[in-house]
Amino acid sequence: MTPVALPSLLLVEDDAELGPLIAELLAEDYRVRLVATGQDGLHLGLTQTWDVMVIDRGLPVMDGLSVVRALRAKGISTPVLVLTALGETDEKVTGLDAGANDYVTKPFDAGELAARLRALTRTFASNSTPVSIGEWELDPASRSVRSVYGQLVSLTARESELLGALAGEPDRVFTREELLSRHFHAADQPGVIDTYVHHLRRKIAKSVIRTVHGVGYQIGDAHE
């Protein structure tokens, strides 16, 4: 029987002790390439194909979020998990809006990190097919929506994930708590869902997401 190739993982971590430790922990499930600088991480992220990336936020010279922004600006849609020592909600939102798909706060549990990576790669694989939303089409791979008239709107990672979740089950009304537990984090408040819905309506159309009063949100039939 031909062995199944392990998914590839780019790890960008400058801590001389933590980096090799994370690489060792993940080696059973991934082909890990470890580099210690943002510049090296960006170069490899742009020149090679990866199934997932883990990038430390606090890198010297070129920090982790700058690496993520640069990758997204070049159209790299590989899922990215950011490691950060900054646990405040505002800092996490900044990381997500920079293009990260998930984050884990240091110090972290190895089991949680592995589970987050499994969930991240599953979500990315299952949500890569374009989805029609009225006169628009969502492309999760490029985190963008395009109208039938050619208008293109770029989304943040969380905006794309939230819109994709709603569009994936168009007949379902999601509560804020469901969306929060599936696509955000326990430390966030339900109001963060309202904030992202507001952003999506401003970027696309008010009708892209329908409010079901007393329940939550459902995908709409977006028109320009």
MOJO-V511140 format. One record per residue. SS is DSSP state (alpha for helix, beta for strand, coil for the rest). PSI is psi in whole degrees, 0 to 359 (none if undefined). D_FIRST is the distance of its C-alpha to the first C-alpha in Angstrom with 1 decimal. Layout:
SS:PSI:D_FIRST, SS:PSI:D_FIRST
This chain:
coil:134:0.0, coil:127:3.8, coil:144:6.3, coil:129:9.1, coil:136:12.2, coil:148:15.1, beta:151:18.3, beta:142:21.0, beta:126:24.3, beta:120:27.6, beta:121:29.9, beta:102:33.6, coil:123:35.5, coil:349:38.5, coil:119:38.9, coil:337:38.0, coil:316:37.1, alpha:320:35.6, alpha:304:33.4, alpha:328:31.3, alpha:315:31.3, alpha:317:29.9, alpha:319:27.2, alpha:320:26.2, alpha:327:26.2, alpha:353:23.9, coil:336:21.6, coil:332:19.1, coil:347:18.7, beta:154:19.7, beta:103:19.9, beta:132:23.7, beta:119:26.3, beta:129:29.7, beta:159:33.0, coil:357:36.5, coil:153:38.7, alpha:324:39.0, alpha:315:39.5, alpha:321:36.2, alpha:317:34.5, alpha:316:36.2, alpha:312:35.3, alpha:325:31.6, alpha:329:31.7, alpha:333:33.4, alpha:347:31.5, coil:159:27.9, coil:132:25.7, coil:151:24.8, coil:331:23.4, beta:154:26.2, beta:144:29.1, beta:118:31.0, beta:126:34.5, beta:136:37.4, coil:321:40.6, coil:46:42.9, coil:147:41.9, coil:157:44.8, coil:289:46.3, coil:105:44.0, coil:168:43.2, alpha:321:40.0, alpha:328:41.6, alpha:323:42.8, alpha:313:39.3, alpha:314:38.1, alpha:318:41.1, alpha:320:40.6, alpha:315:36.9, alpha:324:38.0, alpha:334:40.9, coil:7:38.6, coil:12:36.5, coil:117:33.5, coil:7:32.3, coil:134:29.4, coil:139:30.0, beta:129:32.0, beta:127:32.8, beta:131:36.0, beta:130:36.8, beta:146:40.6, coil:356:43.3, coil:109:45.5, coil:357:45.2, coil:145:48.1, alpha:317:47.4, alpha:322:49.1, alpha:322:46.9, alpha:318:43.7, alpha:321:45.0, alpha:317:45.7, alpha:317:42.1, alpha:318:40.8, alpha:338:43.3, coil:346:42.3, coil:358:38.9, coil:150:36.9, coil:337:34.7, beta:169:35.0, beta:152:36.6, beta:131:36.5, beta:134:39.7, coil:146:39.9, coil:149:39.8, coil:161:36.7, coil:133:34.4, alpha:322:30.8, alpha:321:29.5, alpha:317:31.6, alpha:314:30.3, alpha:319:26.7, alpha:319:27.6, alpha:319:29.6, alpha:320:26.9, alpha:314:24.4, alpha:321:27.2, alpha:314:28.2, alpha:325:24.9, alpha:314:24.5, alpha:317:28.1, alpha:318:27.8, alpha:320:24.8, alpha:341:26.5, coil:29:29.9, coil:354:29.3, coil:133:30.6, coil:145:34.3, beta:133:36.6, beta:136:40.1, beta:92:43.0, coil:236:46.2, coil:8:47.1, beta:160:44.5, beta:125:40.8, beta:128:38.8, beta:97:36.0, coil:329:34.2, coil:321:32.2, coil:0:35.5, coil:58:37.4, beta:159:40.1, beta:144:41.9, beta:135:43.6, beta:168:46.4, coil:344:47.0, coil:4:49.7, coil:357:47.4, coil:130:48.4, beta:131:45.6, beta:124:45.6, beta:143:43.4, coil:156:42.3, coil:168:41.5, alpha:316:38.1, alpha:323:39.7, alpha:315:41.7, alpha:318:38.7, alpha:318:36.7, alpha:315:39.7, alpha:320:40.5, alpha:323:36.9, alpha:316:36.9, alpha:316:40.1, alpha:335:39.2, alpha:336:35.8, coil:75:37.8, coil:338:41.1, coil:356:42.7, coil:141:42.3, coil:120:44.9, beta:136:43.5, beta:161:45.6, alpha:322:46.0, alpha:322:44.4, alpha:314:41.3, alpha:322:40.9, alpha:315:41.7, alpha:329:39.2, alpha:322:36.4, alpha:357:37.1, coil:219:39.5, coil:156:40.1, coil:331:42.1, coil:342:44.6, coil:159:45.6, coil:153:48.3, coil:333:48.1, alpha:339:50.6, alpha:331:47.9, alpha:316:46.5, alpha:322:50.0, alpha:314:50.1, alpha:325:46.9, alpha:317:48.0, alpha:316:51.3, alpha:315:49.6, alpha:319:47.5, alpha:322:50.6, alpha:323:52.5, alpha:324:49.8, coil:284:49.1, coil:151:51.5, alpha:329:53.1, alpha:0:51.6, alpha:330:47.9, beta:130:47.8, beta:132:50.1, beta:125:51.7, beta:101:51.9, coil:133:54.8, coil:355:54.3, coil:296:50.6, beta:231:48.7, beta:152:47.2, beta:149:45.6, beta:143:44.5, coil:201:47.5, coil:82:48.1, coil:130:48.8, coil:151:51.5, coil:none:53.1
